[in-house]
Amino acid sequence: MSIAKVCTQKGNRIIVLIAVIVIFQAFMARADDKTVIIGLNYPRTGPYSVQGLDQFRAAELAAEEINATGGVLGRKIVLVWRDSQSRIDTTISNVTDLIDNEQAAMIFGGSASSVAIAASRVCQEKNILFFGTLTYSTATTGTDAHRHTFRECYNAWMGAKAIGAYLEKNFPAETKKYFFITADYTWGHTTEASVRHFSKTDDSVRHKGIKTPFPDGTEKDFKKAILFAKIMKPDVLVLVLFGKDMSRAIRQATILGLNKKVQIIVPNLTLGMADISGPKVMEGVIGTLPWCWKVPYQYDYTGGKKFIESFVKRYNRYPSTSGASAYTILYQYKTAVERTQSFDSSAVIRSLEGHRYISLKDEQMWRKFDHQSVQSVYTVKCKPEAEVIKDRFNLDYFEIIDMMQGQEAVRTRDEWNAVRVKAGKPTKLEQLPE
């Protein structure tokens, strides 16, 4: 055997040995008592990637702030992320990997309710705590509620109740005709049903609608839906769409001149959706949200203003609803762990249930029986283009036109029980081990 060949073989063995050592050290770093792994399953790509990016940014900011002040029970947070692509199968694989291989103590994320519900099921099976950041389907803490799942954002029912009060007053169903364009998955279905209920537009013969594919809707799909809406000549066009899908649909509505003839409603709005659509297109659009960067300044919420200023300093733009939720979740996890002095999921869950907290706005509460965060809901109207572009980041989109308290907006226990019974589910979440 030649000297060169022997050296090559030895070199290869050394490389393999180094690789093994590096992997072992990485494992030990994650397995020791100096860190806690937190898994973020979010849409880095796909139709909801704008909302995903804000979650990631805010999560990084919160993790760095927490680590700078000693971490969680002395352990530094290590964020490990996976791209959900807003797909169920991808999410199941991601969350399984984060728990089994990365040893995540907690999982959070969302931006598609189908994804959040899939993640919650995996976490339930594996006894790991899951927080939904941006999951508006009522099913997440309704028919698909689990003991290990908490939803920090509001839900479709809460948003629909707030927007429904506005619509009933200004666009009564008896004299106005509605048309619904809805994403064909759990969030779209529950949101449309909720808006119809509170706007009294349950008559689908008078108030027609059309479904669009998710997550693979194309420009052609949204153009077809808008053309159908134009033929129906509604007074109110309700876009039960989210992320880039909503943006594509509303641009088609603008091209066809529908925005000048009808009132456009987007039940669940975000800053990212407004931004990718543009101020000219969004002008006059009405919707609801659980938080926007104007809220802390309009109502003087110290925590919210501090978060916004830190976010702006780092990313040179305002945070959106999804970012605010991700940021809040990490701090809520930290304080719950510290209250119970344990990372054990069951102990942390008990610490969260019924807990009241103030984060970036007024008081919220983790409701014990369904783990929904009960919180205020804001109805907003998009400002004229001329006002939006006066802002330093061209992001002053929302005028807050109404606010509904969380206890008024949220489903009652009796309403929740009825939904669970109808779905064949128990009216109590699974029992935790003693």
C-alpha positions as CSV (number, residue, x, y, z in Angstrom):
1,M,0.0,0.0,0.0
2,S,1.4,3.4,-0.9
3,I,2.3,6.1,1.7
4,A,-0.2,8.5,0.1
5,K,-3.0,5.9,0.4
6,V,-2.2,5.3,4.1
7,C,-2.2,9.0,4.8
8,T,-5.5,9.4,3.0
9,Q,-7.1,6.7,5.1
10,K,-5.7,8.1,8.3
11,G,-6.9,11.5,7.3
12,N,-10.4,10.2,6.7
13,R,-10.5,8.5,10.1
14,I,-9.4,11.7,11.7
15,I,-12.1,13.7,9.9
16,V,-14.7,11.1,11.0
17,L,-13.4,11.2,14.6
18,I,-13.6,15.0,14.7
19,A,-17.1,14.9,13.3
20,V,-18.2,12.4,16.0
21,I,-16.6,14.6,18.7
22,V,-18.4,17.7,17.4
23,I,-21.7,15.9,17.3
24,F,-21.2,14.6,20.8
25,Q,-20.2,18.0,22.1
26,A,-23.3,19.5,20.5
27,F,-25.5,16.8,22.1
28,M,-23.9,17.3,25.5
29,A,-24.4,21.1,25.2
30,R,-28.0,20.5,24.6
31,A,-28.4,17.8,27.2
32,D,-26.7,19.5,30.1
33,D,-28.3,21.7,32.7
34,K,-27.1,25.0,31.2
35,T,-29.6,25.3,28.3
36,V,-33.2,24.7,27.6
37,I,-34.2,23.9,24.0
38,I,-37.4,25.6,22.7
39,G,-38.7,24.6,19.3
40,L,-40.3,27.0,16.9
41,N,-42.3,25.5,14.1
42,Y,-43.2,28.4,11.8
43,P,-43.7,29.2,8.1
44,R,-40.3,30.4,6.8
45,T,-41.7,29.8,3.3
46,G,-45.2,29.5,1.8
47,P,-48.3,31.8,1.8
48,Y,-47.9,32.9,5.4
49,S,-44.1,33.5,5.4
50,V,-44.4,37.2,6.2
51,Q,-46.2,36.4,9.4
52,G,-43.7,33.7,10.1
53,L,-40.7,36.1,9.7
54,D,-42.2,38.3,12.4
55,Q,-42.6,35.4,14.8
56,F,-39.0,34.4,14.3
57,R,-37.7,38.0,14.8
58,A,-39.7,38.6,18.0
59,A,-38.8,35.1,19.3
60,E,-35.1,35.9,18.8
61,L,-35.5,39.2,20.6
62,A,-37.3,37.7,23.6
63,A,-34.8,34.8,23.9
64,E,-31.8,37.2,23.9
65,E,-33.5,39.5,26.5
66,I,-34.3,36.5,28.7
67,N,-30.8,35.1,28.3
68,A,-29.2,38.4,29.1
69,T,-31.0,38.4,32.5
70,G,-30.0,34.9,33.5
71,G,-32.3,32.7,31.3
72,V,-35.0,30.4,32.7
73,L,-34.1,29.0,36.1
74,G,-30.5,29.7,35.2
75,R,-30.7,28.0,31.8
76,K,-30.1,29.8,28.6
77,I,-32.8,29.5,25.9
78,V,-31.6,27.8,22.7
79,L,-34.2,28.4,19.9
80,V,-34.3,25.6,17.3
81,W,-36.6,26.3,14.4
82,R,-38.2,24.3,11.6
83,D,-40.0,25.5,8.5
84,S,-43.7,24.4,8.6
85,Q,-44.4,25.6,5.0
86,S,-48.0,25.8,6.3
87,R,-48.3,22.1,5.7
88,I,-49.6,19.5,8.1
89,D,-47.3,16.6,7.1
90,T,-44.3,18.8,7.3
91,T,-45.4,20.1,10.7
92,I,-45.9,16.6,12.1
93,S,-42.3,15.6,11.0
94,N,-40.9,18.9,12.3
95,V,-42.5,18.7,15.8
96,T,-41.6,15.0,16.2
97,D,-38.0,15.8,15.3
98,L,-37.9,18.8,17.6
99,I,-39.1,16.7,20.6
100,D,-37.4,13.4,19.9
101,N,-34.1,14.5,18.5
102,E,-33.6,18.1,19.7
103,Q,-35.1,17.4,23.1
104,A,-37.3,20.5,23.0
105,A,-39.0,21.3,26.4
106,M,-41.6,23.4,24.7
107,I,-42.9,24.0,21.2
108,F,-44.6,27.1,19.8
109,G,-45.6,28.5,16.4
110,G,-48.4,28.6,13.9
111,S,-49.6,30.9,11.2
112,A,-52.0,28.3,9.9
113,S,-54.5,26.7,12.2
114,S,-54.2,23.3,10.5
115,V,-50.5,23.4,11.3
116,A,-51.1,24.5,14.9
117,I,-53.6,21.8,15.5
118,A,-51.3,19.2,14.0
119,A,-48.5,20.4,16.2
120,S,-50.7,20.3,19.3
121,R,-51.7,16.7,18.6
122,V,-48.0,15.6,18.5
123,C,-47.3,17.6,21.6
124,Q,-50.2,16.0,23.4
125,E,-49.0,12.5,22.5
126,K,-45.5,13.3,23.7
127,N,-46.5,15.2,26.9
128,I,-44.8,18.4,25.7
129,L,-46.3,21.9,26.1
130,F,-47.4,23.7,22.9
131,F,-48.3,27.4,22.5
132,G,-50.1,28.6,19.3
133,T,-48.8,32.0,18.2
134,L,-51.0,32.7,15.2
135,T,-53.9,30.2,14.9
136,Y,-57.3,31.8,14.6
137,S,-59.5,28.8,14.0
138,T,-62.0,28.3,16.9
139,A,-61.1,24.6,16.7
140,T,-57.6,25.1,18.2
141,T,-59.0,25.7,21.7
142,G,-62.5,24.3,20.8
143,T,-63.1,21.0,19.2
144,D,-59.4,20.2,18.9
145,A,-58.4,21.6,22.3
146,H,-55.8,19.6,24.3
147,R,-54.5,19.8,27.8
148,H,-51.0,20.5,26.5
149,T,-52.1,23.4,24.1
150,F,-52.4,27.1,24.9
151,R,-53.4,29.7,22.4
152,E,-51.9,33.2,23.1
153,C,-53.7,35.0,20.2
154,Y,-57.5,35.5,20.0
155,N,-59.7,33.2,17.9
156,A,-62.1,33.5,15.0
157,W,-65.1,33.6,17.3
158,M,-63.7,36.6,19.2
159,G,-62.8,38.5,16.1
160,A,-66.1,37.7,14.4
161,K,-68.1,38.9,17.4
162,A,-66.3,42.2,17.4
163,I,-66.6,42.7,13.6
164,G,-70.1,41.4,13.7
165,A,-71.2,44.1,16.1
166,Y,-69.8,46.7,13.6
167,L,-71.4,45.1,10.6
168,E,-74.8,44.6,12.1
169,K,-74.9,48.3,12.9
170,N,-73.5,49.6,9.6
171,F,-74.3,46.9,7.1
172,P,-77.4,45.1,8.3
173,A,-78.0,41.8,6.5
174,E,-81.6,42.5,5.9
175,T,-80.8,45.4,3.5
176,K,-77.2,44.6,2.4
177,K,-75.9,41.6,0.4
178,Y,-72.7,39.8,1.5
179,F,-70.3,37.6,-0.5
180,F,-67.6,35.4,1.2
181,I,-64.3,34.3,-0.3
182,T,-62.9,31.7,2.1
183,A,-59.7,29.6,2.4
184,D,-60.7,26.0,2.3
185,Y,-59.3,24.7,5.6
186,T,-60.2,24.8,9.3
187,W,-59.4,28.5,10.0
188,G,-61.4,29.6,6.9
189,H,-64.4,27.4,7.7
190,T,-64.7,28.4,11.4
191,T,-64.1,32.1,10.6
192,E,-66.7,32.3,7.9
193,A,-69.2,30.4,10.2
194,S,-68.5,32.8,13.0
195,V,-68.7,36.0,10.9
196,R,-72.0,34.8,9.3
197,H,-73.4,34.0,12.8
198,F,-72.6,37.5,14.2
199,S,-73.5,39.5,11.1
200,K,-76.7,37.4,10.7
201,T,-75.7,36.3,7.2
202,D,-76.3,32.6,7.7
203,D,-78.6,32.5,4.7
204,S,-76.1,31.3,2.1
205,V,-78.7,31.6,-0.7
206,R,-78.9,35.4,-0.2
207,H,-75.3,35.8,1.0
208,K,-73.3,33.5,-1.2
209,G,-69.7,32.5,-1.1
210,I,-66.8,30.5,-2.7
211,K,-63.9,28.5,-1.3
212,T,-60.3,28.8,-2.5
213,P,-57.6,26.1,-2.2
214,F,-55.1,26.1,0.7
215,P,-52.1,26.1,0.9
216,D,-51.7,25.9,-2.9
217,G,-54.1,28.6,-4.1
218,T,-53.0,30.2,-7.3
219,E,-53.5,33.6,-8.9
220,K,-56.0,32.0,-11.2
221,D,-58.0,30.7,-8.2
222,F,-58.2,34.2,-6.6
223,K,-59.1,35.9,-9.9
224,K,-61.9,33.4,-10.5
225,A,-63.2,34.0,-7.0
226,I,-63.2,37.8,-7.4
227,L,-64.8,37.6,-10.8
228,F,-67.6,35.5,-9.3
229,A,-68.0,38.0,-6.5
230,K,-68.3,40.9,-9.0
231,I,-71.1,39.0,-10.8
232,M,-73.0,38.6,-7.5
233,K,-72.8,42.5,-6.9
234,P,-72.6,42.4,-3.1
235,D,-72.5,45.4,-0.8
236,V,-70.0,43.7,1.4
237,L,-67.1,41.5,0.3
238,V,-65.7,39.4,3.2
239,L,-62.2,38.0,2.4
240,V,-61.7,35.1,4.8
241,L,-58.1,34.8,3.5
242,F,-54.8,35.3,5.2
243,G,-51.2,36.2,4.4
244,K,-50.2,36.4,0.7
245,D,-53.5,34.8,-0.3
246,M,-55.5,37.8,1.0
247,S,-53.1,40.1,-0.7
248,R,-53.5,38.4,-4.1
249,A,-57.3,38.5,-3.7
250,I,-57.6,42.1,-2.7
251,R,-55.3,43.2,-5.6
252,Q,-57.6,41.4,-8.0
253,A,-60.5,43.2,-6.4
254,T,-58.7,46.5,-6.9
255,I,-58.0,45.7,-10.6
256,L,-61.6,44.9,-11.2
257,G,-62.7,48.1,-9.3
258,L,-64.6,46.2,-6.6
259,N,-62.9,48.2,-3.9
260,K,-64.7,51.3,-5.0
261,K,-68.1,49.6,-5.1
262,V,-68.2,47.4,-2.0
263,Q,-67.0,47.5,1.6
264,I,-64.2,45.0,1.9
265,I,-63.9,43.1,5.2
266,V,-60.9,41.1,6.3
267,P,-62.0,39.4,9.6
268,N,-58.4,38.7,10.8
269,L,-56.0,41.5,9.7
270,T,-52.2,41.8,10.4
271,L,-49.7,44.5,9.7
272,G,-47.8,42.1,7.4
273,M,-50.9,41.5,5.2
274,A,-51.5,45.3,4.9
275,D,-47.9,45.9,4.1
276,I,-47.5,43.3,1.3
277,S,-50.8,44.6,-0.2
278,G,-49.9,48.3,-0.1
279,P,-51.7,51.4,1.2
280,K,-53.5,52.2,-2.0
281,V,-55.1,48.7,-2.1
282,M,-55.9,48.5,1.6
283,E,-57.5,52.0,2.0
284,G,-60.8,51.7,3.7
285,V,-60.6,47.9,4.5
286,I,-62.1,47.0,7.9
287,G,-61.0,44.1,10.1
288,T,-60.1,43.0,13.6
289,L,-56.9,42.0,15.4
290,P,-55.8,41.2,18.9
291,W,-52.9,43.7,18.8
292,C,-51.1,46.2,16.6
293,W,-48.3,48.6,17.3
294,K,-50.7,51.6,17.7
295,V,-52.4,49.9,20.7
296,P,-49.7,50.5,23.3
297,Y,-49.4,54.2,22.3
298,Q,-53.1,54.9,22.1
299,Y,-53.9,53.2,25.5
300,D,-50.5,53.9,27.2
301,Y,-49.3,50.3,27.8
302,T,-45.7,50.4,29.0
303,G,-44.8,46.8,28.2
304,G,-46.0,47.2,24.6
305,K,-44.1,50.4,24.0
306,K,-40.9,48.9,25.3
307,F,-41.3,45.9,23.0
308,I,-42.0,48.1,20.0
309,E,-39.0,50.3,20.7
310,S,-36.6,47.3,21.1
311,F,-38.0,45.7,17.9
312,V,-37.7,48.9,15.9
313,K,-34.1,49.4,17.1
314,R,-33.1,45.9,16.0
315,Y,-35.2,45.4,12.8
316,N,-35.9,49.0,11.7
317,R,-39.7,48.3,11.4
318,Y,-42.7,47.8,13.6
319,P,-43.7,44.4,14.9
320,S,-47.0,42.8,14.0
321,T,-49.5,40.7,15.8
322,S,-47.7,37.5,15.2
323,G,-44.5,38.9,16.5
324,A,-46.2,40.2,19.6
325,S,-47.7,36.8,20.3
326,A,-44.3,35.0,19.9
327,Y,-42.6,37.5,22.2
328,T,-45.3,37.2,24.9
329,I,-45.2,33.3,24.7
330,L,-41.5,33.1,25.6
331,Y,-42.0,35.4,28.6
332,Q,-45.1,33.5,29.7
333,Y,-43.2,30.3,29.5
334,K,-40.3,31.7,31.5
335,T,-42.5,33.0,34.3
336,A,-44.6,29.8,34.5
337,V,-41.5,27.7,34.8
338,E,-40.2,30.0,37.5
339,R,-43.5,30.0,39.4
340,T,-43.4,26.2,39.6
341,Q,-39.6,25.8,39.7
342,S,-39.8,23.1,37.1
343,F,-39.6,22.4,33.4
344,D,-42.0,19.5,33.7
345,S,-44.9,20.1,31.2
346,S,-47.6,19.0,33.6
347,A,-46.4,21.3,36.4
348,V,-46.1,24.3,33.9
349,I,-49.6,23.7,32.6
350,R,-51.0,23.8,36.1
351,S,-49.1,27.1,36.7
352,L,-50.6,28.6,33.5
353,E,-54.2,27.6,34.0
354,G,-56.3,30.5,35.3
355,H,-53.2,32.8,35.4
356,R,-53.7,36.5,34.6
357,Y,-50.9,38.4,33.0
358,I,-50.1,41.8,31.5
359,S,-47.7,41.7,28.6
360,L,-48.0,44.2,25.7
361,K,-51.5,45.6,26.3
362,D,-54.2,45.3,29.0
363,E,-54.8,42.2,31.2
364,Q,-55.1,38.8,29.6
365,M,-55.9,35.4,31.2
366,W,-55.2,31.8,30.3
367,R,-58.6,30.4,30.7
368,K,-58.5,27.1,32.7
369,F,-61.1,25.0,30.9
370,D,-59.9,25.6,27.3
371,H,-56.5,27.3,27.5
372,Q,-57.6,30.3,25.4
373,S,-56.0,33.6,26.2
374,V,-59.0,35.9,27.0
375,Q,-58.2,39.3,25.8
376,S,-59.4,42.6,24.2
377,V,-60.2,42.6,20.5
378,Y,-59.7,45.7,18.3
379,T,-61.7,46.6,15.2
380,V,-59.6,48.7,12.8
381,K,-60.0,50.6,9.5
382,C,-57.1,51.0,7.1
383,K,-56.2,54.6,6.7
384,P,-55.9,56.6,3.4
385,E,-52.7,56.1,1.5
386,A,-51.6,59.7,2.2
387,E,-51.7,59.1,5.9
388,V,-49.9,55.7,5.8
389,I,-46.9,57.1,3.9
390,K,-46.4,59.9,6.4
391,D,-45.1,57.3,8.8
392,R,-41.3,56.8,9.0
393,F,-41.7,53.2,7.9
394,N,-44.8,53.7,5.8
395,L,-46.6,51.3,8.2
396,D,-49.2,53.5,9.9
397,Y,-52.1,51.5,8.4
398,F,-54.7,51.1,11.2
399,E,-57.1,53.4,12.8
400,I,-58.7,51.7,15.9
401,I,-62.4,52.3,15.5
402,D,-63.7,50.0,18.3
403,M,-62.6,47.7,21.1
404,M,-64.4,44.8,22.7
405,Q,-63.3,43.4,26.1
406,G,-62.2,39.8,26.1
407,Q,-64.9,38.5,28.4
408,E,-67.5,39.9,26.1
409,A,-65.8,38.5,22.9
410,V,-64.9,35.0,24.1
411,R,-67.2,32.0,24.0
412,T,-68.9,31.2,27.3
413,R,-68.3,27.9,29.1
414,D,-71.8,26.7,28.0
415,E,-71.1,27.6,24.4
416,W,-67.8,25.8,24.5
417,N,-69.5,22.7,26.1
418,A,-72.1,22.7,23.4
419,V,-69.5,22.7,20.7
420,R,-67.5,19.9,22.3
421,V,-70.6,17.7,22.8
422,K,-71.7,18.2,19.2
423,A,-68.2,17.1,18.1
424,G,-68.3,14.0,20.4
425,K,-65.6,15.4,22.6
426,P,-65.5,15.5,26.4
427,T,-66.3,18.8,28.1
428,K,-63.1,18.5,30.2
429,L,-59.6,18.4,28.8
430,E,-57.5,15.3,29.4
431,Q,-56.4,14.7,33.0
432,L,-52.8,15.3,33.8
433,P,-50.8,12.7,35.7
434,E,-50.5,13.4,39.4
